[in-house]
Every structure is written in structure tokens, then in C-alpha cells.
Amino acid sequence: MTKKSKAAPKKADTKATSDGKASTGKASGAAKADAAHLSTTNNALVDHAYLSESEFGTVAETLQRNLATTISLYLKFKKYHWDIRGRFFRDLHLAYDEFIEEIFPGIDEQAERLVALGGSPIAAPSDIERFSTVKVPTETVRDARTQVADLVADLTRVGKGYRDDSQTVDDANDPATADMYNGYAATIDKIRWMLQAIMDDDRMN
């Protein structure tokens, strides 16, 4: 009695995407951003527009990092908005929400810019924490000067990051994202200036 031969294993789906490259099953790259080669429904026309793979990788890294940073900055302002106590409670409680209104639109704008370029934005809390340059406090901070000094340090770093990233993405053939970053840098600089002005009040010592 002859043995039946085993059926050969099915080959993985290698259907090419709209740019002619083989598709894969998940977003790839160091920033988990590349969604242009997924073998999923409604993904055939996703590509990196006018960017090369290398250029997209450079731009995507900055967008993922700045998206995570903006989300973290939003959460940090809200945390301090809730925790503030003392003489400057009302001033800072209201000011923090005003600053949030200025930075909040950048969350969706940066995420959608990444999607428009064939990327996939991060959303999981663990990824946001990993990519962000701003640390959201887990402890309760009541003191006004401590809060404001911490935020000024963050905004100094974030503003410089946007200016550096503007040059980086411009060099990677993406002047549109560079323009976005220049606008965010101006907003961050303005908020930083306002918080520094508050710190000049002797009553905060």
C-alpha cells in the first residue's frame, strides 16, 4: 500500500502593492510606520507619494517621535492642570488649558501627515512612552515653580527638536512636513516664553 504524499505547504501571499513591491503582513521599520506594503484589504493604493523608501523612513521616524511627544505634552499639561495648588492655582489652571488648545491640533495633523505618506501612526501607550521625548509625571506635583520650570525645560527641548527635524525632513525631500514643523516650533516657542514670564514673578519663589 503506497503512502499518500503530503500536500505542499501553501506559499505566502506575495501580491505586490501599487508600487510593485511585495506586500507584508504588518507595518515595518524602526518606527513601525511603513504601511505601504501590507497585504490587507483596502491597502493596494497606499504608497509613499513622492518619497523614496529611504526618505520615507527618515520622515516617518520624526513624525512618530513628534506625534508621541505631542500626545505626552498634552497629557503633562493636563496632569499639572489638575494637580496645581496654591497662590498661582487659577492663573496656571487656566493657562495650561489655553496652551493645550494650541498644541492639541498637532496630534491629528502629524498622525494624518504620516498616513498621507503611507505610514501607520503609533497609538499604544507603551509605544507613545517609548518614542516621546517628554516624560509624563506619575507623581503629584503641587508647586507652581516646579511645574513651570519642568515645562519650560520640556518646551526648550521640543522646540529645538522641531527646528532640527524641519531641516532633516527638508533634506529628505519633504518640504511640506518641514513647514509643519516650523509652525509647531513657533507655537512651542511662544508657550515657553509665556511660562518663563510667569517664572519671573518673585512671589513664585
BALUM-652222 format. One line per 10 residues: number of its first residue (from 1); for each residue y, x, z of N, C-alpha, C, O. Coordinates in steps of 0.001 Angstrom, whole numbers. Example, Ala and Ser with C-alpha at 12.3 -4.5 7.8 and 13.67 -1.06 7.14 Angstrom:
2
1	-5690,13190,7800,-4500,12300,7800,-3300,13200,7800,-3319,14236,8465 ~ -2250,12850,7080,-1060,13670,7140,30,12900,7870,1138,13409,8039
//
This chain:
205
1	-1195,845,0,0,0,0,1251,885,0,1457,1711,890 ~ 2052,687,-1000,3246,1535,-1100,4361,1034,-202,4556,-170,-35 ~ 5099,1993,379,6228,1644,1232,7447,1283,386,7729,1895,-644 ~ 8143,278,861,9373,-105,171,10474,910,468,10683,1310,1613 ~ 11147,1300,-558,12242,2256,-349,13408,1565,324,13710,401,60 ~ 14060,2320,1208,15208,1782,1911,16399,1634,969,16633,2467,94 ~ 17134,564,1172,18320,339,341,19363,1407,626,19589,1787,1775 ~ 19979,1872,-414,21014,2897,-245,22201,2303,487,22582,1160,233 ~ 22791,3076,1400,23961,2558,2136,25105,2268,1182,25305,2960,184 ~ 25856,1211,1522,26984,845,686,28083,1881,799,28365,2402,1878
11	28677,2158,-304,29789,3104,-305,31032,2437,260,31254,1238,88 ~ 31833,3243,936,33079,2711,1495,33999,2281,371,33990,2852,-720 ~ 34782,1276,655,35732,772,-321,36793,1824,-608,37533,2226,290 ~ 36867,2268,-1848,37837,3305,-2221,38858,2768,-3213,39443,3520,-3994 ~ 39060,1477,-3170,40026,859,-4071,41396,1518,-3901,41888,1684,-2785 ~ 41985,1880,-5011,43276,2564,-4944,44400,1584,-4686,44318,407,-5038 ~ 45454,2094,-4062,46638,1284,-3827,47540,1358,-5051,47173,1951,-6065 ~ 48705,763,-4955,49588,659,-6117,50068,2004,-6634,50513,2105,-7777 ~ 49980,3054,-5795,50405,4370,-6267,49237,5196,-6792,49389,6382,-7084 ~ 48062,4561,-6912,46904,5225,-7499,46089,6049,-6554,45134,6696,-6985
21	46422,6060,-5260,45701,6863,-4284,44692,6014,-3534,44881,4809,-3366 ~ 43608,6658,-3079,42561,5922,-2378,43093,5336,-1085,43863,5977,-370 ~ 42676,4108,-789,43143,3460,431,42259,3832,1608,41114,4249,1434 ~ 42798,3676,2799,42057,3948,4025,42085,2715,4910,42613,1677,4513 ~ 41525,2819,6100,41410,1649,6948,42444,1507,8028,42488,474,8696 ~ 43283,2508,8230,44284,2405,9288,45464,3304,8988,45374,4244,8199 ~ 46573,2992,9638,47762,3815,9460,47453,5238,9894,46743,5456,10876 ~ 47986,6201,9162,47635,7592,9428,48873,8444,9643,50000,7950,9601 ~ 48649,9729,9873,49746,10662,10088,50006,10875,11555,49559,10096,12397 ~ 50746,11957,11868,51033,12301,13260,51745,11177,13988,51568,10998,15193
31	52555,10414,13253,53299,9318,13875,52604,7972,13666,53176,6932,13991 ~ 51368,7975,13126,50625,6733,12840,51469,5771,12020,51451,4563,12258 ~ 52204,6303,11061,53208,5499,10375,52815,5079,8970,53317,4070,8476 ~ 51930,5824,8308,51677,5609,6884,50797,4381,6663,49594,4412,6921 ~ 51409,3307,6185,50665,2072,5933,50503,1807,4443,50076,718,4058 ~ 50831,2769,3605,50815,2544,2157,49426,2626,1557,49249,2251,398 ~ 48443,3094,2288,47113,3278,1716,46041,2508,2477,44871,2893,2460 ~ 46424,1443,3134,45463,637,3878,44676,-260,2934,45234,-844,2006 ~ 43367,-365,3182,42540,-1279,2387,42489,-2622,3088,41425,-3060,3526 ~ 43629,-3274,3194,43744,-4564,3864,44383,-5570,2922,44972,-5211,1902
41	44254,-6822,3284,44839,-7885,2477,46362,-7766,2427,47007,-7400,3410 ~ 46917,-8083,1264,48367,-8101,1056,49031,-6744,1285,50133,-6660,1827 ~ 48343,-5693,866,48902,-4342,1041,48953,-3563,-268,49364,-2403,-282 ~ 48543,-4185,-1359,48393,-3461,-2625,49697,-2901,-3153,49698,-1867,-3821 ~ 50806,-3561,-2869,52080,-3123,-3426,52914,-2302,-2449,54062,-1972,-2747 ~ 52357,-1970,-1293,53085,-1158,-316,53087,292,-760,52029,863,-1023 ~ 54257,886,-844,54354,2300,-1211,55539,2922,-482,56180,2272,345 ~ 55825,4179,-792,56910,4892,-115,58195,4931,-937,59049,5796,-741 ~ 58314,3973,-1866,59516,3855,-2692,59794,5179,-3401,58935,5690,-4119 ~ 60984,5732,-3203,61370,6956,-3926,60997,8233,-3180,61326,9326,-3642
51	60319,8122,-2042,59976,9305,-1249,58590,9828,-1614,57679,9055,-1907 ~ 58447,11137,-1592,57122,11736,-1728,56377,11565,-406,56970,11166,597 ~ 55090,11864,-405,54309,11759,825,54893,12654,1918,54991,12254,3079 ~ 55275,13862,1530,55845,14802,2499,57185,14301,3022,57451,14364,4222 ~ 58025,13805,2126,59325,13288,2545,59155,12077,3461,59853,11943,4466 ~ 58223,11201,3103,57969,10035,3946,57534,10468,5342,57998,9914,6338 ~ 56647,11454,5419,56177,11927,6716,57315,12410,7600,57336,12145,8802 ~ 58256,13117,6999,59420,13615,7745,60293,12466,8239,60687,12426,9404 ~ 60590,11533,7334,61448,10400,7689,60757,9506,8715,61383,9055,9674 ~ 59466,9251,8510,58723,8359,9407,58679,8891,10825,58776,8121,11780
61	58532,10207,10975,58499,10782,12319,59794,10494,13065,59778,10152,14247 ~ 60917,10636,12362,62201,10375,13025,62357,8891,13349,62870,8538,14411 ~ 61920,8026,12444,62060,6586,12682,61192,6116,13840,61632,5308,14657 ~ 59961,6616,13917,59098,6238,15032,59700,6703,16353,59749,5946,17323 ~ 60154,7942,16384,60718,8501,17620,61991,7765,18034,62173,7438,19207 ~ 62870,7508,17067,64127,6835,17390,63928,5364,17720,64672,4803,18524 ~ 62932,4734,17107,62588,3360,17475,62124,3312,18928,62595,2487,19711 ~ 61200,4199,19278,60703,4246,20656,61825,4571,21639,61890,4001,22728 ~ 62698,5480,21252,63810,5873,22118,64782,4713,22328,65262,4503,23442 ~ 65073,3964,21273,65994,2831,21392,65407,1742,22279,66118,1150,23092
71	64116,1475,22129,63455,493,22994,63528,946,24448,63834,149,25335 ~ 63251,2212,24689,63288,2750,26053,64698,2721,26629,64888,2425,27808 ~ 65687,3029,25792,67075,2998,26253,67472,1565,26626,68153,1344,27628 ~ 67050,615,25828,67294,-798,26148,66685,-1156,27511,67340,-1767,28356 ~ 65433,-767,27705,64746,-1078,28965,65407,-375,30151,65473,-934,31246 ~ 65893,842,29936,66532,1585,31024,67849,942,31424,68143,826,32613 ~ 68638,527,30455,69873,-185,30764,69574,-1474,31539,70278,-1799,32495 ~ 68532,-2208,31131,68180,-3440,31834,67708,-3139,33259,68053,-3865,34191 ~ 66930,-2083,33427,66448,-1704,34757,67627,-1404,35681,67662,-1884,36815 ~ 68581,-623,35211,69744,-293,36026,70653,-1512,36209,71286,-1658,37255
81	70722,-2372,35218,71474,-3625,35318,70946,-4473,36475,71722,-5093,37201 ~ 69636,-4498,36640,69027,-5283,37715,69151,-4594,39080,69291,-5259,40107 ~ 69100,-3273,39082,68996,-2535,40349,70325,-2156,40992,70362,-1854,42185 ~ 71423,-2164,40223,72694,-1662,40744,73153,-2450,41986,73020,-3673,42039 ~ 73691,-1734,42972,74242,-2346,44198,75539,-1626,44565,75816,-527,44083 ~ 76318,-2261,45419,77497,-1595,45950,78787,-1963,45239,78862,-2945,44501 ~ 79821,-1125,45491,81183,-1382,45026,81261,-1623,43516,82050,-2451,43060 ~ 80453,-910,42749,80539,-988,41291,79533,-1961,40676,79289,-1945,39470 ~ 78951,-2817,41541,77919,-3741,41049,78405,-4553,39857,77796,-4513,38788 ~ 79493,-5287,40032,79913,-6200,38969,80314,-5443,37707,79940,-5842,36604
91	81067,-4361,37854,81514,-3602,36690,80330,-3105,35856,80293,-3283,34639 ~ 79365,-2478,36537,78240,-1895,35803,77225,-2949,35376,76636,-2849,34299 ~ 77021,-3954,36215,76089,-5029,35878,76486,-5664,34542,75631,-5936,33699 ~ 77786,-5895,34357,78271,-6495,33121,78343,-5473,31988,78013,-5787,30844 ~ 78773,-4257,32302,78913,-3225,31270,77566,-2878,30642,77476,-2711,29426 ~ 76524,-2768,31458,75208,-2435,30921,74754,-3454,29876,74199,-3078,28843 ~ 74987,-4734,30139,74610,-5748,29156,75459,-5659,27894,74966,-5919,26796 ~ 76730,-5295,28040,77583,-5106,26866,77068,-3952,26011,77066,-4036,24782 ~ 76634,-2879,26660,76097,-1737,25913,74781,-2112,25237,74517,-1685,24113 ~ 73964,-2899,25910,72697,-3349,25338,72933,-4119,24044,72192,-3955,23075
101	73966,-4959,24029,74268,-5737,22825,74583,-4835,21639,74353,-5210,20489 ~ 75113,-3641,21920,75452,-2721,20838,74238,-1950,20324,74160,-1645,19134 ~ 73305,-1639,21196,72158,-838,20756,70959,-1683,20344,70106,-1211,19592 ~ 70878,-2925,20821,69689,-3745,20578,69388,-3973,19092,68223,-3895,18702 ~ 70392,-4253,18247,70077,-4466,16827,69363,-3295,16171,68618,-3478,15208 ~ 69587,-2088,16690,68960,-903,16108,67444,-913,16206,66770,-250,15417 ~ 66899,-1652,17159,65441,-1715,17294,64829,-2312,16032,63959,-1706,15407 ~ 65284,-3492,15665,64743,-4153,14478,65122,-3410,13204,64318,-3322,12276 ~ 66332,-2878,13152,66781,-2175,11945,65932,-940,11665,65558,-697,10517 ~ 65625,-164,12686,64834,1050,12482,63376,702,12154,62751,1349,11314
111	62846,-323,12824,61472,-745,12532,61356,-1244,11094,60408,-898,10389 ~ 62313,-2051,10662,62249,-2602,9316,62532,-1550,8254,62029,-1650,7135 ~ 63330,-542,8593,63531,564,7654,62216,1288,7426,61899,1656,6295 ~ 61455,1494,8480,60155,2145,8350,59206,1301,7510,58490,1835,6663 ~ 59193,-7,7735,58346,-899,6950,58757,-867,5476,57900,-849,4592 ~ 60054,-859,5213,60541,-839,3836,60094,413,3089,59974,403,1863 ~ 59849,1477,3825,59410,2737,3216,57891,2892,3230,57373,3972,2949 ~ 57181,1820,3555,55723,1876,3529,55111,2353,4825,54007,2900,4834 ~ 55821,2150,5921,55325,2589,7218,54908,1438,8103,55046,270,7739 ~ 54396,1782,9272,53952,799,10249,54523,1177,11609,54102,2181,12185
121	55479,397,12148,56143,764,13410,55204,683,14612,54332,-184,14677 ~ 55391,1579,15542,54653,1519,16801,55167,360,17638,56315,-62,17495 ~ 54306,-152,18518,54709,-1250,19392,54039,-1182,20760,54558,-1736,21729 ~ 52904,-517,20847,52189,-447,22119,53002,335,23146,53598,1358,22809 ~ 53035,-133,24400,53801,579,25438,53436,2054,25552,54313,2891,25767 ~ 52159,2383,25410,51746,3789,25530,52326,4638,24404,52696,5790,24626 ~ 52408,4078,23196,52992,4811,22071,54498,4943,22235,55068,5989,21924 ~ 55147,3888,22721,56587,3948,22946,56921,5041,23956,57862,5809,23757 ~ 56160,5106,25025,56390,6137,26043,56137,7529,25478,56840,8480,25819 ~ 55138,7647,24618,54775,8954,24065,55831,9479,23099,56128,10673,23098
131	56399,8600,22278,57360,9033,21271,58792,9106,21784,59594,9867,21241 ~ 59136,8341,22810,60521,8236,23262,61032,9512,23909,60289,10224,24585 ~ 62322,9791,23691,62973,10913,24372,63694,10442,25638,64305,11247,26339 ~ 63624,9151,25927,64235,8572,27129,63128,8065,28046,62226,7347,27614 ~ 63211,8445,29301,62224,8014,30279,62754,6805,31053,63825,6870,31658 ~ 62005,5710,31031,62392,4517,31785,61949,4708,33233,60770,4958,33482 ~ 62872,4595,34198,62508,4852,35602,61525,3818,36138,61598,2635,35806 ~ 60615,4286,36964,59678,3384,37640,60133,3112,39073,59664,2169,39711 ~ 61052,3943,39575,61567,3761,40925,62854,2940,40890,63450,2762,39827 ~ 63278,2445,42037,64517,1679,42146,65681,2607,42454,65649,3344,43440
141	66706,2575,41615,67899,3399,41801,69083,2461,42000,69449,1716,41091 ~ 69687,2498,43198,70808,1611,43527,72165,2263,43309,73139,1574,43003 ~ 72242,3570,43462,73515,4285,43481,74156,4335,42099,73507,4707,41121 ~ 75415,3966,42020,76124,3890,40747,76241,5252,40069,75947,5382,38881 ~ 76671,6271,40824,76847,7589,40209,75523,8142,39694,75477,8741,38620 ~ 74469,7949,40438,73160,8443,39998,72750,7776,38694,72273,8433,37768 ~ 72940,6464,38635,72609,5737,37411,73432,6224,36220,72888,6558,35168 ~ 74731,6258,36401,75622,6587,35292,75404,8024,34815,75380,8282,33612 ~ 75245,8955,35751,75012,10350,35379,73711,10487,34588,73636,11255,33630 ~ 72699,9742,34994,71414,9765,34292,71570,9224,32874,71030,9797,31928
151	72302,8130,32725,72505,7534,31409,73344,8431,30501,73073,8531,29305 ~ 74360,9082,31067,75175,9999,30269,74313,11145,29731,74456,11541,28574 ~ 73429,11669,30561,72536,12743,30113,71626,12252,28988,71416,12958,28001 ~ 71089,11041,29139,70247,10473,28082,71024,10299,26791,70553,10674,25717 ~ 72226,9724,26900,73018,9439,25705,73465,10718,25010,73571,10754,23784 ~ 73724,11758,25776,74052,13057,25180,72905,13538,24305,73113,13988,23178 ~ 71702,13439,24834,70504,13875,24105,70227,12973,22896,69891,13464,21818 ~ 70366,11667,23076,70077,10727,21991,71106,10871,20865,70747,10850,19688 ~ 72383,11017,21226,73413,11186,20212,73189,12433,19371,73321,12398,18147 ~ 72851,13533,20033,72566,14780,19297,71339,14595,18417,71287,15092,17292
161	70348,13872,18942,69140,13632,18158,69434,12886,16870,68890,13225,15819 ~ 70291,11873,16939,70651,11133,15731,71387,12014,14733,71143,11930,13529 ~ 72280,12854,15225,73005,13737,14312,72050,14730,13647,72148,14976,12445 ~ 71133,15297,14423,70158,16229,13848,69237,15519,12862,68931,16051,11795 ~ 68795,14311,13226,67875,13572,12356,68565,13100,11087,67923,12983,10043 ~ 69865,12827,11160,70608,12447,9962,70536,13558,8921,70327,13295,7737 ~ 70708,14784,9361,70619,15922,8443,69194,16098,7935,68975,16398,6762 ~ 68223,15907,8835,66815,16082,8463,66385,15105,7378,65768,15502,6389 ~ 66710,13827,7560,66270,12828,6573,67090,12920,5291,66590,12582,4218 ~ 68334,13369,5383,69127,13584,4173,68500,14688,3333,68447,14599,2106
171	68027,15732,4014,67334,16822,3319,66000,16353,2733,65480,16955,1793 ~ 65451,15275,3299,64180,14718,2814,64409,13607,1791,63531,12772,1578 ~ 65589,13593,1156,65867,12675,55,66025,11230,503,65712,10308,-251 ~ 66514,11023,1739,66696,9658,2236,68100,9485,2829,68251,9402,4048 ~ 69118,9430,1977,70483,9284,2480,70732,7938,3159,71628,7827,3995 ~ 69947,6912,2808,70145,5596,3426,69833,5648,4921,70599,5135,5736 ~ 68711,6265,5277,68374,6407,6691,69359,7338,7382,69695,7133,8548 ~ 69822,8359,6671,70835,9261,7232,72091,8490,7604,72678,8729,8659 ~ 72509,7564,6742,73692,6747,7036,73467,5875,8267,74365,5724,9096 ~ 72270,5302,8389,71940,4513,9575,72115,5346,10830,72740,4910,11796
181	71558,6547,10809,71606,7421,11981,73036,7806,12332,73374,7909,13511 ~ 73883,8019,11325,75283,8342,11609,75974,7196,12342,76774,7424,13248 ~ 75661,5962,11946,76225,4810,12632,75750,4700,14064,76538,4405,14963 ~ 74451,4937,14287,73913,4884,15651,74516,5991,16513,74803,5777,17691 ~ 74707,7165,15932,75300,8283,16681,76707,7920,17156,77087,8241,18282 ~ 77475,7253,16303,78835,6850,16685,78802,5838,17827,79621,5905,18743 ~ 77861,4904,17773,77725,3910,18842,77333,4567,20159,77894,4254,21209 ~ 76377,5472,20099,75932,6181,21302,77065,7014,21886,77256,7041,23102 ~ 77817,7692,21025,78942,8496,21496,79980,7637,22214,80543,8059,23223 ~ 80234,6439,21701,81219,5548,22319,80747,5088,23694,81528,5073,24645
191	79472,4714,23804,78941,4270,25099,78962,5420,26102,79285,5222,27273 ~ 78619,6610,25645,78642,7802,26510,80053,8055,27038,80234,8334,28223 ~ 81047,7957,26161,82449,8151,26553,82853,7134,27623,83505,7495,28603 ~ 82476,5882,27445,82842,4846,28408,82210,5082,29772,82849,4875,30804 ~ 80958,5513,29774,80293,5789,31051,80888,7018,31726,81028,7047,32949 ~ 81236,8023,30950,81897,9196,31523,83237,8826,32145,83609,9360,33190 ~ 83965,7906,31502,85258,7467,32039,85079,6777,33382,85911,6931,34276 ~ 84004,6021,33531,83715,5363,34807,83431,6404,35885,83830,6230,37036 ~ 82750,7476,35521,82418,8528,36480,83646,9262,36993,83582,9908,38038 ~ 84762,9176,36278,85985,9842,36714,86679,9151,37880,87648,9673,38432
201	86184,7983,38252,86733,7239,39392,86303,7916,40694,85107,8019,40967 ~ 87272,8384,41508,86957,9080,42754,86153,8210,43727,85422,8719,44576 ~ 86302,6909,43586,85572,6024,44516,84072,6039,44277,83304,5543,45101 ~ 83649,6610,43146,82223,6657,42868,81554,7815,43589,80325,7869,43632 ~ 82315,8741,44155,81745,9890,44857,81177,9475,46215,80654,10315,46948
//
